[in-house]
Every structure is written in structure tokens, then in C-alpha cells.
Amino acid sequence: MYDNRYTRLTKWLNDGIPPAQVAEWAGNSVPVLLATYARCVDGQLPDLKKRLETAGDLPEPPGAD
């Protein structure tokens, strides 16, 4: 049963569902959820960078003045 829960929560986080929503569904707090599952989240950085670039919110790298 725990393996099924772990797999489902990891999949939701990897699919980009906000941690606050996953924590609510899991019956956990966000800090507990992330302490357990944060290292399992993978592959979201390229999408997040693209979204930030599109919004114009991506910070300039150091020395890019």
C-alpha cells in the first residue's frame, strides 16, 4: 500500500501539480511532503525556465550587465 502511495504522490509532483494541492490530497503538510518527496521531483526545470522567460521574470545571470 505504501509503495502505491509513494508512486502516486511522486507522479503528481513530477506532473507539476502544486505541492500544496498534493499535500492536501495526501493529508500531509507541505513541509512534510517536500521533506519526503522533494528529491523525487525531476524534469521540471526546463519547463519552469521557459515559463519564467515567457513572463519576463527570469533573473539575469551574474555579470550579464
Secondary structure, DSSP 8 states (H G I E B T S, - for coil): -HHHHHHHHHHHHHTT--HHHHHHHHT--HHHHHHHHGGG--S-HHHHHHHHHHHT-----TT--
